């Protein structure tokens, strides 16, 4: 597949599952750069303008495609930058029910996580379209009927786009030939310093409630107010209180009247990231530490190296009637559209 100019570059890195694996590099008119691989439809890096006049890579990722494949195979990858499906997050009861039919799901101790034993993050996606004029690529994946227990042949597409407003737009589309359950997201790990820790970042969430969970991180069905809890980020505050055993790994419910749903800032680089989405919730995950991995360009991370913003439906929504529906009727279209807007702090 050819492109018209050098905004989007494509390089082969061999084969996996008898399919060719590529790294695609996108760039906008301001020099903002995104690297994506079709293995897991994963974000590898994102270079963003900073206050020094240079660029900071704000997404944790490996240099080597081999690392992505091997660590994913060994269940060690932490879903680094990957596309997650068919269902992002946790599902209880070892099954889903659709039209009064039970569909058993892969589970560990009763919990189904991120689509099952072999989710979308382990698959080689097809490069469906390259739009050099818009600095956008479309990757596609055909999830077969009963893959990981889910009914229906599900056609999935993700569009990654860099706009000239310094936005990363991530849009997931899906359509099935049978009634099914769908909840897709991206699992990128953000650090606006480009290294070290996020403990000097500030976070603001337009979320008045969070999804209460039990000891297995499964929802109890209760939405609790954030006020008076450690989850209150209605007003921007620092992440310096993150400590071992005191991480954030919860779904927050967006307040619908606000356009920008979340904001992350780093004074060190002067980078501000605003998040907009059509999804009802976001799972915020502040990973406590990364293993001793070889990251891009030898980047070194310390305690609390990154934060995930997994824009999506509520976890375990198929088992709670009062949660937003994850049901996708045959022939109808699913869309998860999220924008990560980057600017310099004022």
C-alpha positions as CSV (number, residue, x, y, z in Angstrom):
1,X,0.0,0.0,0.0
2,X,1.5,3.4,-1.0
3,X,1.1,6.8,0.4
4,X,1.2,10.1,-1.5
5,X,3.9,11.8,0.6
6,X,6.0,11.4,3.7
7,X,3.4,12.3,6.3
8,X,2.7,8.6,6.9
9,X,5.5,6.0,6.7
10,X,5.2,2.3,6.8
11,X,7.8,-0.3,7.7
12,X,7.6,-4.1,7.8
13,X,8.9,-5.9,10.9
14,X,8.3,-9.5,9.8
15,X,5.4,-11.9,10.4
16,X,3.2,-13.1,13.3
17,X,0.3,-15.5,13.0
18,X,1.2,-15.7,9.3
19,X,0.4,-12.0,8.9
20,X,2.8,-9.2,8.2
21,X,3.5,-6.8,11.1
22,X,4.1,-3.1,10.4
23,X,5.0,0.0,12.2
24,X,3.2,3.1,10.8
25,X,4.5,6.6,11.6
26,X,2.2,9.6,11.3
27,X,3.1,13.3,11.5
28,X,1.0,16.5,11.4
29,X,2.1,19.9,10.1
30,X,3.5,20.9,13.5
31,X,5.9,17.9,13.8
32,X,3.7,16.0,16.3
33,X,4.4,12.3,15.6
34,X,2.6,9.1,16.3
35,X,3.8,5.5,15.9
36,X,1.4,2.6,15.7
37,X,1.8,-1.1,15.0
38,X,-0.9,-3.3,13.6
39,X,0.0,-5.9,16.2
40,X,-2.8,-5.3,18.7
41,X,-3.6,-2.0,16.9
42,X,-1.2,-0.6,19.5
43,X,0.2,2.9,20.1
44,X,4.0,2.8,20.4
45,X,4.9,6.4,20.9
46,X,3.5,9.9,20.6
47,X,5.9,12.9,20.4
48,X,4.2,16.2,21.5
49,X,5.6,19.8,21.4
50,X,6.8,21.0,24.8
51,X,7.7,24.3,26.3
52,X,11.4,23.8,25.5
53,X,10.7,24.0,21.8
54,X,11.3,20.3,21.4
55,X,9.2,17.2,21.6
56,X,8.4,14.8,24.4
57,X,7.2,11.2,23.9
58,X,4.2,11.0,26.2
59,X,3.2,7.3,25.7
60,X,5.2,4.4,27.1
61,X,6.2,1.9,24.5
62,X,8.8,-0.6,23.3
63,X,11.2,0.0,20.4
64,X,11.0,-3.6,19.4
65,X,8.0,-5.3,17.9
66,X,9.4,-8.5,19.3
67,X,8.9,-7.2,22.8
68,X,5.2,-6.5,22.1
69,X,4.6,-9.9,20.7
70,X,6.6,-11.9,23.3
71,X,5.3,-10.0,26.3
72,X,1.8,-10.3,25.1
73,X,2.2,-14.0,24.5
74,X,3.5,-14.4,28.0
75,X,0.8,-12.2,29.5
76,X,3.4,-9.7,30.7
77,X,2.6,-6.8,28.4
78,X,0.2,-4.9,30.7
79,X,-1.7,-4.2,27.5
80,X,0.8,-1.5,26.6
81,X,-0.8,0.9,24.1
82,X,-3.1,-1.9,22.9
83,X,-6.7,-1.9,21.5
84,X,-8.9,-3.9,23.9
85,X,-11.9,-6.0,23.0
86,X,-14.4,-7.5,22.7
87,X,-15.1,-6.2,26.2
88,X,-12.7,-3.8,27.9
89,X,-12.7,-4.2,31.6
90,X,-14.1,-6.9,33.9
91,X,-17.2,-9.1,33.5
92,X,-18.5,-11.2,36.4
93,X,-20.4,-14.5,36.6
94,X,-18.2,-16.3,34.0
95,X,-20.7,-15.6,31.3
96,X,-22.9,-13.1,29.4
97,X,-26.5,-13.5,28.7
98,X,-27.9,-12.4,25.3
99,X,-31.6,-13.0,24.3
100,X,-32.0,-15.4,27.2
101,X,-29.0,-17.5,26.1
102,X,-25.9,-17.9,28.3
103,X,-22.5,-17.6,26.6
104,X,-19.6,-18.9,28.8
105,X,-16.5,-16.7,28.9
106,X,-12.9,-17.4,29.7
107,X,-12.3,-16.4,33.2
108,X,-9.7,-16.5,36.0
109,X,-11.3,-16.9,39.5
110,X,-14.6,-15.9,38.0
111,X,-13.4,-12.7,36.4
112,X,-13.3,-12.2,32.6
113,X,-10.9,-9.4,31.8
114,X,-10.2,-7.4,28.6
115,X,-11.9,-9.7,26.2
116,X,-10.6,-13.0,27.4
117,X,-7.5,-15.3,27.1
118,X,-6.6,-14.0,23.7
119,X,-8.1,-10.5,23.2
120,X,-7.8,-8.0,20.3
121,X,-4.5,-6.9,21.8
122,X,-2.9,-10.2,20.7
123,X,-4.1,-10.1,17.1
124,X,-2.5,-8.8,14.0
125,X,-4.9,-6.2,12.4
126,X,-5.2,-5.4,8.7
127,X,-4.1,-2.1,7.4
128,X,-7.4,-1.1,5.8
129,X,-6.7,2.5,4.7
130,X,-4.1,5.2,4.8
131,X,-5.2,8.8,4.4
132,X,-2.1,10.9,4.0
133,X,-4.0,14.1,3.5
134,X,-5.7,13.7,6.9
135,X,-2.7,12.0,8.6
136,X,-5.0,9.1,9.5
137,X,-4.8,5.3,9.3
138,X,-7.5,2.7,9.6
139,X,-6.8,-0.7,11.0
140,X,-9.4,-3.5,10.9
141,X,-9.9,-6.8,12.6
142,X,-12.5,-9.6,12.0
143,X,-13.5,-11.2,15.2
144,X,-15.0,-14.6,14.4
145,X,-18.3,-15.9,15.8
146,X,-17.7,-17.4,19.3
147,X,-14.2,-16.0,19.5
148,X,-13.5,-16.0,23.3
149,X,-17.1,-17.0,23.8
150,X,-18.8,-14.0,22.2
151,X,-21.5,-14.5,19.6
152,X,-21.4,-12.9,16.1
153,X,-18.9,-12.2,13.5
154,X,-17.7,-8.7,14.5
155,X,-16.0,-6.4,12.1
156,X,-13.9,-3.9,14.0
157,X,-12.1,-0.8,12.8
158,X,-10.0,1.7,14.5
159,X,-9.0,5.1,13.1
160,X,-5.9,6.9,14.4
161,X,-5.6,10.5,13.3
162,X,-3.3,13.4,14.1
163,X,-5.0,16.7,13.4
164,X,-3.2,20.1,12.9
165,X,-4.8,21.2,16.2
166,X,-2.3,18.8,17.8
167,X,-5.1,16.3,18.6
168,X,-4.8,12.5,18.6
169,X,-8.2,11.1,17.6
170,X,-9.0,7.5,18.3
171,X,-12.2,6.1,16.8
172,X,-13.5,2.6,17.1
173,X,-16.3,1.2,14.9
174,X,-17.9,-2.2,15.1
175,X,-20.8,-4.1,13.4
176,X,-21.9,-7.7,14.0
177,X,-24.0,-10.1,12.1
178,X,-25.6,-11.4,15.4
179,X,-26.7,-9.7,18.6
180,X,-23.6,-9.4,20.8
181,X,-21.8,-7.4,23.5
182,X,-19.1,-4.8,22.7
183,X,-17.0,-2.4,24.7
184,X,-13.7,-1.2,23.1
185,X,-10.9,1.1,24.3
186,X,-7.3,1.9,24.0
187,X,-4.8,1.1,26.8
188,X,-2.1,3.7,26.3
189,X,0.0,4.6,29.3
190,X,0.6,8.4,29.4
191,X,3.5,10.3,31.1
192,X,3.7,14.0,30.1
193,X,7.3,14.2,31.4
194,X,8.4,11.5,29.0
195,X,10.2,9.7,31.8
196,X,10.4,9.2,35.5
197,X,7.0,9.5,37.2
198,X,3.6,11.1,37.0
199,X,3.6,12.0,40.7
200,X,4.3,15.7,39.8
201,X,1.4,15.8,37.3
202,X,-2.0,17.4,38.1
203,X,-5.3,15.7,37.2
204,X,-8.8,17.0,36.8
205,X,-11.8,14.9,36.1
206,X,-15.3,16.1,35.3
207,X,-16.7,13.1,37.1
208,X,-19.0,13.4,40.1
209,X,-19.3,9.7,40.7
210,X,-17.2,6.5,40.4
211,X,-18.2,2.9,40.1
212,X,-17.8,1.1,43.4
213,X,-16.0,-2.3,43.3
214,X,-15.4,-5.3,45.5
215,X,-12.2,-7.1,46.4
216,X,-11.9,-8.6,42.8
217,X,-12.3,-5.1,41.2
218,X,-15.8,-6.1,40.1
219,X,-18.6,-3.5,40.3
220,X,-21.0,-3.8,43.1
221,X,-23.7,-1.9,41.1
222,X,-23.4,1.2,43.2
223,X,-22.3,4.6,41.9
224,X,-20.7,6.5,44.7
225,X,-20.0,10.3,44.9
226,X,-16.4,11.2,44.6
227,X,-16.6,14.1,47.1
228,X,-14.8,13.3,50.3
229,X,-12.9,10.4,48.8
230,X,-9.4,10.1,47.2
231,X,-11.2,10.0,43.8
232,X,-12.3,13.6,44.0
233,X,-10.6,15.3,41.1
234,X,-13.4,17.7,40.3
235,X,-10.9,20.4,41.0
236,X,-7.4,19.9,39.6
237,X,-5.0,18.4,42.1
238,X,-1.6,16.8,42.1
239,X,-0.9,13.0,42.0
240,X,1.9,13.3,44.6
241,X,-0.2,11.2,47.1
242,X,0.1,8.1,45.0
243,X,1.9,5.5,47.1
244,X,2.4,1.7,47.0
245,X,-0.9,0.1,47.8
246,X,-2.7,3.5,47.1
247,X,-3.1,3.4,43.4
248,X,-6.1,4.4,41.3
249,X,-7.8,1.6,39.3
250,X,-11.4,2.6,39.0
251,X,-14.1,3.6,36.5
252,X,-15.2,7.2,36.8
253,X,-18.6,8.4,35.5
254,X,-18.4,11.5,33.3
255,X,-20.6,14.5,34.0
256,X,-22.4,14.8,30.6
257,X,-22.7,18.7,30.6
258,X,-18.9,19.2,30.3
259,X,-17.1,19.0,26.9
260,X,-13.6,18.3,28.2
261,X,-13.9,15.2,30.3
262,X,-10.4,15.1,31.8
263,X,-7.3,17.1,31.9
264,X,-3.7,16.0,32.7
265,X,-0.8,18.5,33.0
266,X,2.9,18.5,33.6
267,X,4.7,21.7,34.7
268,X,8.0,20.2,33.8
269,X,7.3,20.0,30.1
270,X,4.4,22.4,30.1
271,X,2.2,19.9,28.3
272,X,-1.5,19.9,28.8
273,X,-3.7,17.0,27.6
274,X,-7.5,17.4,27.5
275,X,-9.7,14.4,26.8
276,X,-13.0,14.5,25.0
277,X,-15.1,11.4,24.3
278,X,-18.6,10.1,23.5
279,X,-18.2,7.4,26.1
280,X,-20.0,7.4,29.5
281,X,-17.0,6.5,31.7
282,X,-13.2,6.3,31.9
283,X,-11.1,3.8,33.7
284,X,-8.2,5.6,35.3
285,X,-5.3,3.3,36.1
286,X,-2.1,4.6,37.8
287,X,0.3,1.7,37.4
288,X,2.5,1.3,40.4
289,X,5.6,0.3,38.5
290,X,6.8,-1.2,35.2
291,X,8.9,-4.3,35.0
292,X,12.5,-3.9,34.0
293,X,11.7,-3.4,30.4
294,X,13.6,-1.9,27.5
295,X,11.6,1.1,26.6
296,X,11.9,3.4,23.5
297,X,15.3,5.1,23.3
298,X,16.3,3.8,26.7
299,X,13.7,5.9,28.6
300,X,13.8,5.2,32.4
301,X,10.7,5.2,34.5
302,X,10.4,5.2,38.3
303,X,7.5,4.5,40.7
304,X,4.1,5.4,39.3
305,X,5.5,5.7,35.8
306,X,2.2,6.4,33.8
307,X,-1.5,6.8,33.8
308,X,-4.1,5.2,31.6
309,X,-7.3,6.9,30.4
310,X,-9.5,4.0,29.1
311,X,-12.6,5.8,27.7
312,X,-15.4,3.2,27.6
313,X,-18.6,1.8,29.0
314,X,-18.9,0.8,32.6
315,X,-17.2,-2.4,33.6
316,X,-19.5,-5.4,34.0
317,X,-22.3,-3.5,32.2
318,X,-23.9,-6.7,30.8
319,X,-24.8,-7.8,34.3
320,X,-26.4,-4.5,35.5
321,X,-29.6,-3.2,33.9
322,X,-29.1,0.3,35.3
323,X,-25.6,0.6,33.7
324,X,-25.4,1.9,30.1
325,X,-26.1,-0.9,27.7
326,X,-23.3,-2.8,26.0
327,X,-25.7,-4.6,23.8
328,X,-25.1,-4.3,20.1
329,X,-27.9,-5.5,17.9
330,X,-27.1,-7.3,14.6
331,X,-26.5,-4.8,11.8
332,X,-26.3,-1.8,14.1
333,X,-23.1,0.3,14.5
334,X,-21.0,0.8,17.6
335,X,-18.7,3.8,17.9
336,X,-16.2,4.9,20.5
337,X,-14.8,8.3,19.6
338,X,-12.1,9.9,21.8
339,X,-9.9,12.9,21.3
340,X,-6.6,13.6,23.2
341,X,-5.9,17.3,22.7
342,X,-2.4,18.6,23.4
343,X,-1.4,22.2,24.2
344,X,1.1,24.1,26.2
345,X,0.2,25.2,29.7
346,X,-0.6,28.9,30.1
